[in-house]
Amino acid sequence: MDIQTLTIIIVLLTFALYIGIAIWSRAGSTHDFYVASGGVNPVANGMATAADWMSAASFISMAGLISFMGYDGAVYLMGWTGGYVLLALCLAPYLRKFGKFTVPAFIGDRYYSNTARTVAVICAVFVCFTYVAGQMRGVGVVFSRFLEVDITAGVVIGMAIVFFYAVLGGMKGITYTQVAQYCVLICAYLVPAIFISIMMTGHVIPQIGFGSELNDGFLSADGSLSADGSGTYLLDKLDGLSTELGFAEYTSGTKSTIDVFFITAALMVGTAGLPHVIVRFFTVPKVRDARKSAGWALLFIALLYTTAPAIASFARVNMIDTINGPDAEGIAYEEAPGWISNWENTGLISWEDKNDDGRMFYSGDERNEMTIDRDIMVLANPEIAGLPAWVIALVAAGGIAAALSTSAGLLLVISTSISHDLLKRNLMPHISDKQELRYARIASAVAICIAGYLGINPPGFVAQVVAFAFGLAASSFFPAIILGIFSKRMNKEGAIAGMIAGITFTAAYIIYFKFINPAANVPESWWFGISPEGIGTLGMLLNFAVAIGVAKVTGDAPKHVQEMVANIRFPKGAGEASAH
């Protein structure tokens, strides 16, 4: 059976599973729709949180970035991992005890202001739409290759699937769907990694193979196992290939220390402010269960995140070897391995014969004739390594699962922010539970359409787009949440001014360098050498400074608010998640 047929069968089976779960767990109330009635088992919630967290950026793009950037790509790995730990240990229990299941609800009540709530809704929608653009792009990339449709058609198919189970099932449907999606995506990530680790290093565990010597098993251009490089460590092999071909040494960084720090910090604190992850801690019955589910989620996330550097390295060695051939002088285009022509059809790989010799060559200098989209590396990895067709099809299903799981969580946050925080709590306080649920579903439908457009016209690679979303979350929500929990005196004027200042500055910086003047997007033009991916950290510091400064001159928060803040820091008397 060919790859396309297998892929269609496996993907359709997973879609049937997701839709069946959505029908089984259909939301019947706003409490079901928003927080799955708070009755999810901690282990299941840990899986759902991991699936929500490990988006297309984690599954599809992170290993691709590490593969192309080497050491510099590790900032994404460190930032996203550290950010989840920060969220799970330092913020989630307090937010869960406060009893408000959305970030705008927390900010509106903590800062005793509908204006603060409205600003938070605007920030949440902005952050989530930026984030979901990367997910829809990931869906399009998968479909364009494996179902042989263009990226636009792939995005539309993904929109239809998400629409069905997000709008129908709400958080209840999404939660149990994400449990299934986690199982699919983690198998899809680990199976090819284990296969290739055995082939290249003889080790079953990819994390061990990553730091081991190559055996006689990395692939040559003709698909045979090459004896060249026997006894050489994988990373030494990569360093040698990189320098010979004009790239920076794979294990050495080229980014400035300040930019590495700011990107890592933006990803960490952005994680702690992401509304679609925070709401996950309200789907379990108790605060204790929230802590348990956070621990399970960290374990489930670690399975993928510790494997990503190994996949990146395996894929890069095999990619260079199959393109440039055993003599490192390129191979004839007519003799190119099938994976190149397959991905050429999607437009994500292209070849320009600069010297008219009919041979392809890949390098980091003027000799380069190949343009390769970074987002294909994980998806193309099994093909490059010559793995069985069913493994290739499984990876396609995993990539779709990763993108759809996070898309659903983000779209739910958008619909919840609009229907609950903006309409019910602000503009239309007298609407019934049934009307609120209807508005939530309408908001989800509109959000999916906008998300689809952004997926068709994304502002960068999947992981880059997601990094921008984390920066926006870092500069808007993180200071408001931290100060709301740990500063009794912080008032509404400070919080509102800080959020507006932080997100405006960060968004303006990103928009200028990525859209208005992309030619200036070079280290020499950045403020203090900070890239758009890392500017969220500076936006966060600005938010803190403005919030604290304004609060100093406008007086302390009311006494009852100070008492409420003091109360949520005690472990006793945990509150229930409430939609009211």
VEXDREN-2710 file (C-alpha; in Angstrom, 1 decimal):
% VEXDREN-2710
k/r/px/py/pz
1/MET/0.0/0.0/0.0
2/ASP/1.4/3.4/-1.0
3/ILE/2.2/6.2/1.5
4/GLN/-0.8/8.4/0.4
5/THR/-3.3/5.7/0.8
6/LEU/-1.9/4.6/4.2
7/THR/-1.9/8.3/5.4
8/ILE/-5.5/8.8/4.3
9/ILE/-6.6/5.7/6.2
10/ILE/-4.7/6.5/9.4
11/VAL/-5.7/10.2/9.4
12/LEU/-9.4/9.3/8.7
13/LEU/-9.4/6.8/11.5
14/THR/-8.0/9.4/13.9
15/PHE/-10.5/12.0/12.7
16/ALA/-13.3/9.5/13.3
17/LEU/-12.0/8.9/16.8
18/TYR/-11.9/12.6/17.6
19/ILE/-15.4/13.3/16.2
20/GLY/-16.8/10.2/18.1
21/ILE/-15.3/11.5/21.3
22/ALA/-16.8/15.0/20.7
23/ILE/-20.3/13.5/20.1
24/TRP/-19.9/11.3/23.2
25/SER/-18.9/14.2/25.4
26/ARG/-21.1/16.9/24.0
27/ALA/-21.3/20.0/26.3
28/GLY/-24.8/20.5/27.7
29/SER/-24.1/23.6/29.8
30/THR/-21.6/26.5/30.0
31/HIS/-19.9/24.7/32.9
32/ASP/-19.3/21.7/30.6
33/PHE/-18.3/24.0/27.7
34/TYR/-15.8/26.1/29.7
35/VAL/-14.2/23.7/32.2
36/ALA/-15.7/20.2/31.5
37/SER/-17.6/20.5/34.8
38/GLY/-14.3/20.3/36.7
39/GLY/-14.5/16.5/36.8
40/VAL/-11.5/15.3/34.7
41/ASN/-9.1/12.7/36.2
42/PRO/-5.6/14.2/36.9
43/VAL/-3.8/11.7/34.7
44/ALA/-6.2/12.3/31.8
45/ASN/-5.9/16.1/32.4
46/GLY/-2.1/15.7/32.3
47/MET/-2.3/14.1/28.9
48/ALA/-4.8/16.7/27.7
49/THR/-2.6/19.5/29.0
50/ALA/0.4/18.0/27.3
51/ALA/-1.5/17.8/24.0
52/ASP/-2.7/21.4/24.5
53/TRP/0.9/22.5/25.2
54/MET/2.7/20.5/22.5
55/SER/1.4/22.3/19.5
56/ALA/2.5/22.2/15.9
57/ALA/5.5/24.4/17.0
58/SER/6.6/21.6/19.3
59/PHE/5.8/18.6/17.1
60/ILE/6.6/20.0/13.6
61/SER/8.8/23.1/13.9
62/MET/10.9/22.9/17.0
63/ALA/13.1/20.0/15.9
64/GLY/13.3/21.7/12.4
65/LEU/14.6/24.9/14.0
66/ILE/17.2/22.9/16.1
67/SER/18.1/21.0/12.9
68/PHE/18.9/24.1/11.0
69/MET/20.1/26.4/13.8
70/GLY/21.9/23.8/15.9
71/TYR/22.8/25.2/19.4
72/ASP/20.9/28.4/18.8
73/GLY/17.7/26.5/18.4
74/ALA/18.0/25.2/21.9
75/VAL/16.5/28.5/23.2
76/TYR/13.0/27.2/22.2
77/LEU/13.6/24.0/24.0
78/MET/14.8/25.6/27.2
79/GLY/12.2/28.4/27.2
80/TRP/9.1/26.3/26.6
81/THR/10.2/23.6/29.1
82/GLY/11.2/26.1/31.8
83/GLY/8.0/28.1/31.2
84/TYR/5.7/25.1/31.9
85/VAL/7.6/24.4/35.2
86/LEU/7.1/28.0/36.2
87/LEU/3.4/27.9/35.4
88/ALA/2.8/24.6/37.0
89/LEU/4.6/25.2/40.3
90/CYS/4.4/29.0/40.8
91/LEU/1.1/30.2/39.3
92/ALA/-1.4/27.4/38.6
93/PRO/-2.3/26.4/42.2
94/TYR/-3.0/30.1/43.2
95/LEU/-5.1/30.7/40.1
96/ARG/-7.0/27.5/40.6
97/LYS/-7.8/28.5/44.2
98/PHE/-8.9/31.9/43.1
99/GLY/-11.7/30.1/41.2
100/LYS/-11.8/32.0/37.9
101/PHE/-11.2/29.8/34.9
102/THR/-10.1/32.5/32.5
103/VAL/-7.3/35.0/32.7
104/PRO/-9.7/37.9/31.9
105/ALA/-12.0/36.7/34.7
106/PHE/-9.1/36.7/37.2
107/ILE/-7.8/40.1/36.1
108/GLY/-11.4/41.6/36.1
109/ASP/-12.1/40.4/39.6
110/ARG/-8.7/40.8/41.1
111/TYR/-8.4/44.3/39.9
112/TYR/-12.1/45.1/40.6
113/SER/-12.6/46.6/37.1
114/ASN/-14.6/45.8/34.0
115/THR/-12.1/48.0/32.1
116/ALA/-9.3/45.7/33.2
117/ARG/-11.4/42.7/32.2
118/THR/-12.0/44.2/28.7
119/VAL/-8.3/45.0/28.2
120/ALA/-7.5/41.4/29.2
121/VAL/-10.0/40.1/26.7
122/ILE/-8.4/42.1/23.9
123/CYS/-5.0/40.9/24.9
124/ALA/-6.2/37.2/25.1
125/VAL/-7.8/37.4/21.7
126/PHE/-4.7/39.0/20.2
127/VAL/-2.3/36.4/21.7
128/CYS/-4.5/33.5/20.8
129/PHE/-5.0/34.5/17.2
130/THR/-1.2/35.0/16.8
131/TYR/-0.7/31.5/18.3
132/VAL/-3.4/29.7/16.3
133/ALA/-2.0/31.1/13.1
134/GLY/1.1/28.8/13.6
135/GLN/-1.1/25.8/14.3
136/MET/-3.2/26.3/11.2
137/ARG/0.0/26.7/9.2
138/GLY/1.2/23.3/10.6
139/VAL/-2.1/21.6/9.5
140/GLY/-1.6/23.0/6.0
141/VAL/2.0/21.8/5.8
142/VAL/1.0/18.2/6.8
143/PHE/-2.0/18.0/4.4
144/SER/-0.2/19.6/1.5
145/ARG/2.4/16.8/1.5
146/PHE/0.5/13.7/2.5
147/LEU/-2.9/14.3/1.0
148/GLU/-1.4/16.1/-2.0
149/VAL/-3.5/19.2/-1.7
150/ASP/-2.2/22.8/-1.5
151/ILE/-1.6/24.4/1.9
152/THR/-4.8/26.5/1.6
153/ALA/-7.0/23.4/1.1
154/GLY/-5.2/21.7/4.0
155/VAL/-6.0/24.6/6.3
156/VAL/-9.6/24.5/5.3
157/ILE/-9.8/20.8/6.1
158/GLY/-8.3/21.4/9.5
159/MET/-10.7/24.2/10.2
160/ALA/-13.7/21.9/9.4
161/ILE/-12.4/19.2/11.9
162/VAL/-11.7/21.7/14.7
163/PHE/-15.0/23.4/14.1
164/PHE/-16.9/20.2/14.7
165/TYR/-15.4/19.0/18.0
166/ALA/-14.6/22.5/19.5
167/VAL/-17.9/24.1/18.8
168/LEU/-19.9/20.9/19.7
169/GLY/-18.0/19.6/22.7
170/GLY/-16.5/22.7/24.2
171/MET/-13.9/22.0/26.9
172/LYS/-15.4/18.7/27.8
173/GLY/-15.1/17.4/24.2
174/ILE/-11.7/19.0/23.7
175/THR/-10.3/17.5/26.9
176/TYR/-11.1/13.9/26.0
177/THR/-10.2/14.5/22.3
178/GLN/-6.8/15.8/23.4
179/VAL/-6.1/12.6/25.5
180/ALA/-6.5/10.7/22.3
181/GLN/-4.5/13.2/20.3
182/TYR/-1.6/13.0/22.8
183/CYS/-1.5/9.2/22.4
184/VAL/-1.3/9.7/18.6
185/LEU/1.2/12.4/18.6
186/ILE/3.7/10.9/21.1
187/CYS/3.7/7.5/19.3
188/ALA/4.2/9.4/16.0
189/TYR/7.1/11.3/17.4
190/LEU/8.9/8.4/19.3
191/VAL/8.5/5.6/16.8
192/PRO/10.6/7.1/13.9
193/ALA/13.1/8.4/16.5
194/ILE/13.6/4.9/17.9
195/PHE/13.9/3.4/14.4
196/ILE/16.5/6.0/13.3
197/SER/18.5/5.8/16.5
198/ILE/18.9/2.1/16.1
199/MET/19.9/2.5/12.5
200/MET/22.5/5.2/13.1
201/THR/23.8/4.5/16.6
202/GLY/22.6/1.0/17.6
203/HIS/20.8/2.5/20.6
204/VAL/17.0/2.0/21.2
205/ILE/16.7/5.2/23.3
206/PRO/17.1/8.3/21.0
207/GLN/18.3/10.5/23.9
208/ILE/21.3/8.1/24.3
209/GLY/21.8/7.8/20.6
210/PHE/22.0/11.6/20.4
211/GLY/25.3/11.5/22.4
212/SER/26.7/8.3/21.0
213/GLU/29.0/7.2/18.3
214/LEU/27.7/6.5/14.8
215/ASN/27.8/2.9/13.8
216/ASP/27.9/1.9/10.2
217/GLY/24.3/2.8/9.7
218/PHE/23.7/6.3/8.5
219/LEU/22.2/6.5/5.0
220/SER/24.0/7.2/1.7
221/ALA/22.3/8.8/-1.2
222/ASP/21.5/5.5/-2.9
223/GLY/19.7/4.3/0.3
224/SER/22.4/1.9/1.4
225/LEU/24.1/2.0/4.7
226/SER/27.4/3.9/4.6
227/ALA/30.6/2.8/6.4
228/ASP/32.0/6.3/6.3
229/GLY/32.3/7.9/9.7
230/SER/32.3/4.7/11.7
231/GLY/33.3/5.4/15.3
232/THR/32.6/9.2/15.0
233/TYR/30.2/10.8/17.5
234/LEU/27.0/12.0/16.0
235/LEU/27.5/15.6/17.1
236/ASP/31.2/15.5/15.9
237/LYS/29.9/14.4/12.5
238/LEU/27.4/17.3/12.4
239/ASP/30.1/19.8/13.4
240/GLY/32.4/18.5/10.7
241/LEU/29.6/18.6/8.0
242/SER/28.5/22.0/9.1
243/THR/31.9/23.7/8.9
244/GLU/32.8/21.9/5.6
245/LEU/29.6/23.1/4.0
246/GLY/29.9/26.7/5.1
247/PHE/27.4/26.6/8.0
248/ALA/28.2/27.6/11.6
249/GLU/29.4/24.8/13.8
250/TYR/26.4/22.8/14.9
251/THR/27.2/22.8/18.6
252/SER/28.3/26.4/18.8
253/GLY/26.0/29.4/19.1
254/THR/26.0/32.4/16.9
255/LYS/23.3/34.4/18.8
256/SER/24.4/37.0/21.3
257/THR/24.1/36.1/25.0
258/ILE/21.6/38.9/25.6
259/ASP/19.4/37.7/22.8
260/VAL/19.5/34.1/24.0
261/PHE/18.6/35.2/27.5
262/PHE/15.7/37.4/26.3
263/ILE/14.2/34.8/23.9
264/THR/14.4/32.1/26.6
265/ALA/12.9/34.4/29.2
266/ALA/10.1/35.5/26.8
267/LEU/9.2/31.9/26.1
268/MET/9.2/31.0/29.8
269/VAL/7.1/33.9/31.2
270/GLY/5.0/33.8/28.1
271/THR/4.1/30.2/28.9
272/ALA/3.0/31.3/32.4
273/GLY/0.6/33.9/30.8
274/LEU/-0.9/31.7/28.1
275/PRO/-4.6/31.5/28.8
276/HIS/-5.3/28.2/27.0
277/VAL/-2.9/26.4/29.4
278/ILE/-4.0/28.1/32.5
279/VAL/-7.7/27.1/32.0
280/ARG/-6.6/23.4/32.1
281/PHE/-6.1/23.6/35.8
282/PHE/-9.8/24.2/36.3
283/THR/-11.0/21.0/34.7
284/VAL/-10.0/18.9/37.7
285/PRO/-12.0/18.7/41.0
286/LYS/-9.5/20.1/43.5
287/VAL/-6.4/22.2/43.8
288/ARG/-4.5/19.1/44.8
289/ASP/-5.6/17.4/41.6
290/ALA/-4.4/20.5/39.7
291/ARG/-0.9/20.0/41.1
292/LYS/-1.0/16.3/40.3
293/SER/-2.1/16.9/36.7
294/ALA/0.7/19.5/36.3
295/GLY/3.2/16.8/37.3
296/TRP/1.7/14.2/34.9
297/ALA/1.7/16.8/32.1
298/LEU/5.4/17.6/32.7
299/LEU/6.2/13.9/32.4
300/PHE/4.2/13.6/29.2
301/ILE/5.8/16.7/27.8
302/ALA/9.3/15.6/28.6
303/LEU/8.9/12.5/26.4
304/LEU/8.7/14.7/23.3
305/TYR/11.0/17.6/24.4
306/THR/13.9/15.4/25.3
307/THR/13.6/13.5/22.0
308/ALA/13.5/16.7/19.8
309/PRO/17.3/17.4/19.8
310/ALA/18.0/13.7/18.7
311/ILE/15.4/13.9/15.9
312/ALA/16.9/17.2/14.7
313/SER/20.4/15.8/14.6
314/PHE/19.5/12.5/13.0
315/ALA/17.4/14.3/10.3
316/ARG/20.2/16.8/9.5
317/VAL/22.9/14.2/9.0
318/ASN/20.6/12.1/6.8
319/MET/19.4/15.1/4.8
320/ILE/22.9/16.4/4.0
321/ASP/24.1/12.9/3.2
322/THR/21.3/12.1/0.8
323/ILE/21.4/15.5/-1.0
324/ASN/25.1/15.9/-1.3
325/GLY/25.9/12.2/-1.9
326/PRO/28.7/10.0/-0.6
327/ASP/31.4/12.1/-2.2
328/ALA/29.9/15.3/-0.9
329/GLU/29.8/16.8/-4.4
330/GLY/26.1/16.6/-5.0
331/ILE/23.9/14.1/-6.8
332/ALA/22.2/14.3/-10.2
333/TYR/18.7/15.7/-10.0
334/GLU/17.3/12.7/-11.9
335/GLU/18.9/10.4/-9.2
336/ALA/17.5/12.4/-6.3
337/PRO/15.8/10.4/-3.5
338/GLY/12.0/10.3/-3.7
339/TRP/11.5/12.5/-0.6
340/ILE/12.9/15.5/-2.4
341/SER/10.5/15.3/-5.4
342/ASN/7.6/14.6/-3.0
343/TRP/8.2/17.8/-1.0
344/GLU/9.0/19.8/-4.2
345/ASN/5.4/19.3/-5.2
346/THR/4.3/21.2/-2.1
347/GLY/6.6/24.2/-2.8
348/LEU/8.4/23.7/0.5
349/ILE/11.6/22.5/-1.2
350/SER/13.1/24.0/-4.4
351/TRP/16.3/23.5/-6.4
352/GLU/18.1/26.1/-8.5
353/ASP/20.9/24.7/-10.8
354/LYS/23.3/27.6/-10.4
355/ASN/26.3/26.1/-12.2
356/ASP/24.3/24.1/-14.8
357/ASP/25.8/20.8/-14.0
358/GLY/22.5/19.1/-13.3
359/ARG/23.6/18.1/-9.8
360/MET/22.0/19.3/-6.5
361/PHE/24.1/20.7/-3.7
362/TYR/23.3/21.9/-0.3
363/SER/25.6/24.2/1.7
364/GLY/25.6/27.4/3.8
365/ASP/27.5/29.5/1.3
366/GLU/27.3/30.6/-2.4
367/ARG/27.4/27.0/-3.5
368/ASN/24.0/26.3/-2.1
369/GLU/21.3/25.3/-4.6
370/MET/18.6/24.1/-2.3
371/THR/15.9/26.0/-0.5
372/ILE/14.4/23.9/2.3
373/ASP/11.5/25.0/4.6
374/ARG/12.4/24.3/8.2
375/ASP/8.9/23.1/9.0
376/ILE/9.2/19.9/6.9
377/MET/12.1/18.3/8.9
378/VAL/10.1/16.2/11.3
379/LEU/7.5/15.2/8.7
380/ALA/10.2/14.4/6.1
381/ASN/12.5/12.6/8.6
382/PRO/11.0/9.1/8.1
383/GLU/11.1/9.4/4.3
384/ILE/14.7/10.7/4.4
385/ALA/15.7/7.7/6.5
386/GLY/13.8/5.2/4.3
387/LEU/11.4/4.0/7.0
388/PRO/8.3/2.0/6.2
389/ALA/5.3/3.7/4.8
390/TRP/3.2/3.1/7.9
391/VAL/5.7/5.1/10.0
392/ILE/5.5/8.0/7.5
393/ALA/1.7/7.9/7.7
394/LEU/1.8/7.8/11.5
395/VAL/4.0/10.9/11.6
396/ALA/1.5/12.7/9.4
397/ALA/-1.3/11.8/11.8
398/GLY/0.8/12.9/14.7
399/GLY/1.5/16.3/13.2
400/ILE/-2.2/16.9/12.5
401/ALA/-3.1/15.8/16.1
402/ALA/-0.5/18.3/17.6
403/ALA/-1.8/21.2/15.5
404/LEU/-5.5/20.5/16.0
405/SER/-5.2/19.9/19.8
406/THR/-3.7/23.3/20.5
407/SER/-5.9/25.0/17.9
408/ALA/-9.0/23.8/19.7
409/GLY/-7.7/25.0/23.1
410/LEU/-6.9/28.4/21.8
411/LEU/-10.2/28.8/20.0
412/LEU/-12.0/27.8/23.2
413/VAL/-10.2/30.6/25.0
414/ILE/-11.2/33.1/22.4
415/SER/-14.9/32.1/22.5
416/THR/-14.8/32.0/26.3
417/SER/-13.2/35.4/26.6
418/ILE/-15.9/36.9/24.3
419/SER/-19.0/35.1/25.5
420/HIS/-18.2/34.9/29.2
421/ASP/-15.9/37.8/30.0
422/LEU/-17.0/40.4/27.5
423/LEU/-20.7/39.7/27.0
424/LYS/-21.9/37.9/30.2
425/ARG/-19.7/39.9/32.7
426/ASN/-19.6/43.2/30.9
427/LEU/-22.0/44.1/28.1
428/MET/-24.9/41.7/28.5
429/PRO/-25.1/40.6/32.1
430/HIS/-28.7/39.3/32.0
431/ILE/-28.3/36.7/29.2
432/SER/-29.3/33.1/30.2
433/ASP/-27.0/30.1/30.4
434/LYS/-28.4/28.8/27.1
435/GLN/-27.8/32.2/25.4
436/GLU/-24.3/32.4/26.7
437/LEU/-23.5/28.9/25.4
438/ARG/-24.9/29.9/21.9
439/TYR/-22.7/33.0/21.9
440/ALA/-19.7/30.9/22.8
441/ARG/-20.3/28.6/19.9
442/ILE/-20.8/31.5/17.5
443/ALA/-17.6/33.1/18.7
444/SER/-15.8/29.8/18.2
445/ALA/-17.1/29.6/14.6
446/VAL/-16.0/33.1/13.8
447/ALA/-12.6/32.6/15.4
448/ILE/-12.0/29.4/13.4
449/CYS/-12.6/31.4/10.1
450/ILE/-10.1/34.1/11.2
451/ALA/-7.6/31.5/12.3
452/GLY/-7.9/29.8/8.9
453/TYR/-7.0/33.0/7.1
454/LEU/-4.0/33.6/9.4
455/GLY/-2.9/30.0/8.8
456/ILE/-3.0/30.5/5.0
457/ASN/-1.1/33.8/5.3
458/PRO/1.3/33.3/8.3
459/PRO/4.0/35.8/9.3
460/GLY/6.8/33.2/9.5
461/PHE/7.8/29.7/10.4
462/VAL/5.5/27.9/12.8
463/ALA/7.8/28.1/15.8
464/GLN/8.6/31.8/15.0
465/VAL/4.9/32.7/14.9
466/VAL/4.3/30.9/18.2
467/ALA/7.3/32.6/19.7
468/PHE/5.7/36.0/18.9
469/ALA/2.5/34.8/20.7
470/PHE/4.6/33.9/23.8
471/GLY/6.2/37.3/23.7
472/LEU/2.8/39.0/23.6
473/ALA/1.6/36.9/26.5
474/ALA/4.7/37.7/28.5
475/SER/4.4/41.4/28.0
476/SER/0.7/41.6/28.8
477/PHE/-0.5/38.9/31.2
478/PHE/2.5/37.7/33.2
479/PRO/3.1/40.9/35.2
480/ALA/-0.7/41.3/35.8
481/ILE/-1.0/37.8/37.1
482/ILE/2.2/37.9/39.2
483/LEU/1.4/41.2/40.8
484/GLY/-2.2/40.1/41.2
485/ILE/-1.1/37.1/43.3
486/PHE/1.9/38.4/45.2
487/SER/1.2/42.1/45.6
488/LYS/-1.7/43.0/47.7
489/ARG/-1.4/46.7/47.0
490/MET/-1.4/46.5/43.2
491/ASN/-4.4/48.5/41.9
492/LYS/-6.5/48.5/38.8
493/GLU/-4.9/51.7/37.4
494/GLY/-1.5/50.1/37.5
495/ALA/-2.6/46.8/36.0
496/ILE/-4.4/48.4/33.1
497/ALA/-1.6/50.8/32.3
498/GLY/1.0/48.0/32.5
499/MET/-0.9/45.7/30.2
500/ILE/-1.5/48.4/27.6
501/ALA/2.1/49.6/27.7
502/GLY/3.6/46.1/27.5
503/ILE/1.5/44.6/24.7
504/THR/1.6/47.8/22.6
505/PHE/5.4/48.1/22.8
506/THR/5.9/44.4/22.0
507/ALA/3.4/44.2/19.2
508/ALA/4.8/47.4/17.6
509/TYR/8.4/46.0/17.7
510/ILE/7.3/42.7/16.1
511/ILE/5.1/44.3/13.5
512/TYR/7.9/46.8/12.5
513/PHE/10.6/44.2/12.0
514/LYS/8.5/41.4/10.6
515/PHE/6.0/43.4/8.4
516/ILE/6.8/47.1/7.9
517/ASN/10.6/46.9/7.5
518/PRO/11.7/43.2/7.3
519/ALA/15.0/44.3/5.6
520/ALA/16.0/45.9/9.0
521/ASN/15.4/42.6/10.9
522/VAL/19.1/42.1/11.6
523/PRO/21.1/42.2/14.9
524/GLU/22.6/45.6/14.1
525/SER/19.1/47.2/13.9
526/TRP/17.6/45.6/17.0
527/TRP/17.3/47.5/20.3
528/PHE/20.1/46.3/22.6
529/GLY/20.6/43.4/20.2
530/ILE/17.2/41.8/21.1
531/SER/15.4/40.0/18.3
532/PRO/11.6/40.2/17.8
533/GLU/11.3/36.7/19.2
534/GLY/12.8/37.9/22.5
535/ILE/11.3/41.4/22.8
536/GLY/8.5/40.1/24.9
537/THR/10.9/40.1/27.9
538/LEU/11.6/43.8/27.5
539/GLY/7.9/44.4/27.1
540/MET/7.3/42.5/30.3
541/LEU/9.8/44.6/32.2
542/LEU/8.1/47.7/30.8
543/ASN/4.8/46.4/32.0
544/PHE/6.2/45.8/35.5
545/ALA/7.7/49.3/35.6
546/VAL/4.6/51.1/34.4
547/ALA/2.2/49.1/36.6
548/ILE/4.3/49.6/39.8
549/GLY/4.9/53.3/38.9
550/VAL/1.2/54.1/38.2
551/ALA/0.1/52.2/41.3
552/LYS/2.5/54.2/43.5
553/VAL/0.8/57.5/42.5
554/THR/-2.8/56.3/42.4
555/GLY/-3.0/54.6/45.8
556/ASP/-3.4/51.0/47.1
557/ALA/-6.0/48.5/46.2
558/PRO/-9.2/48.5/48.4
559/LYS/-8.8/46.7/51.7
560/HIS/-11.3/43.8/50.8
561/VAL/-9.1/43.2/47.7
562/GLN/-6.0/43.0/49.8
563/GLU/-7.7/40.5/52.1
564/MET/-8.8/38.4/49.1
565/VAL/-5.2/38.3/47.7
566/ALA/-3.8/37.3/51.1
567/ASN/-6.4/34.5/51.3
568/ILE/-5.5/32.8/47.9
569/ARG/-1.9/32.3/49.1
570/PHE/-3.0/30.0/51.9
571/PRO/-3.4/26.3/51.0
572/LYS/-6.6/25.9/53.1
573/GLY/-10.1/26.4/51.8
574/ALA/-9.5/25.9/48.1
575/GLY/-12.3/27.3/46.0
576/GLU/-14.2/25.6/43.3
577/ALA/-13.9/26.8/39.7
578/SER/-16.9/28.9/39.0
579/ALA/-18.6/30.4/35.9
580/HIS/-20.1/33.1/38.0
END
